[in-house]
Each structure stands twice: as structure tokens, then as C-alpha cells.
Amino acid sequence: MQTRCGLEPRALAALTVILLVAAGLAGGYFWTGRPEPVRAPEIVRAAPAAATPATSVAGAGPVSEQGPAPGVGGVAGAGGAKVVVDVGGKVRRPGVLTLPAGSRVADALRAAGGAKPGADLTGINRARVLMDGEQVLVGLPGVPVGGPGGGTGVGGPGAPLSLNAATVEQLDTLPGVGPVLARHIVDHRTEHGGFRSVAELREVNGIGERRFADLETLVRP
């Protein structure tokens, strides 16, 4: 090698070292780049969701996760507020009932066991919101459902007309009240949940001081 290439011994040794290093690097590169078997990842199964035990109330069945059942007739009182009403007349279980605030006359009738067969419900507005302390009388001649403190709409000659019970036709018989104003009174009653005092009649559109003075002694809540 030295004779053919004309290299000195020192240069020949250096070349040999360089070739060995190059061969080692090439071998290491090819070794690290060789294909290796890869294991497939294991399938991770989700743990089954723990069943939430249904709570139960004493004397009742399991309660759904969606929450407790609504109050009477599906009306739930805000913040647990209640109204106390007296249901009488031709119902199966007359008496004083405590219902969630916001309940309607239909809820009171249902809580009293419903009307008896043959009871006349023509003059009863079952969609009206109940007020605390009112009396609901069913099926009595000339006695429609009333407001707080009474049960009559027109109790007889000279009796004040109940603003919470009278129909549009009954309100139309008042002096100075026509069909339009009578409808305004009923709409105000529905929107505000009834009249709590006669003075609230002044809030009805179309009733001024003079007309209120004429009606004040002829009506009651």
C-alpha cells in the first residue's frame, strides 16, 4: 500500500483511522435506522357508570332524578309559599285547604276531590289564580266562585259585586261600566291575580276619580 500509493507510514495510519471511524459511524447509523416491531395499544374500556340510587320518600315510591313531582295541578309555589282557601258547596271533600302559591281554582277543586255529579260549574272560572283566604263555593244557586273573604259574585239585591268573581256581563250592569270597561276590569284581574282591595279598581284603564266614586260602594274585592 505504501509503495503503490507513495504514502508515508504516518499518513497511512491516519487514513486507516479515518476509514475505521467512518465505517463505525455508518454501521451505527444503519443499526439505529433498522425497523423494529411495534405493539398495538391496548384497548381501554370505560368503567361502567355507577347507578345513582333513587331516593324515596316515606310512604311514596322512588323519586326521579329530574326532581320532585310538581305541586297540585302542576303548579309549584315559589319559595314554598302557600295559600289557604275554603272550598265548600257540592264537592266531595269540602274544607279548608293549603295549596302552593299560584294554584288555580281547578287545583282547589281537584284537592277537594272534585265536584259532585250534577254540580253546576258554569259560573266558575277554573283558570283563575287563587288568593290567600278566599272561599270557593261550588254548585250553589246564584253563588259563583268569589274572592277573599266571600264566595258570592252577586249575593242579592243591594249586595256589593265581587270584583274577583263577577263575569263581564255582571260588571256591565254597574253604572257607568260598559262591555269594554267590564272587559278591562276582567283583564286587569287576570293579569294581577285578582283584586286585593276596592282601591285597586283605580288602576284599571278607563276608571277615573268620578267613576271610581260611583262604583266604590257597589263593589268589593
Summary of the structure (lengths in Angstrom):
residues: 221
radius of gyration: 44.6
end to end distance: 129.0
largest distance: 149.3
contacts: 552
relative contact order: 0.08
helix: 33%
strand: 15%
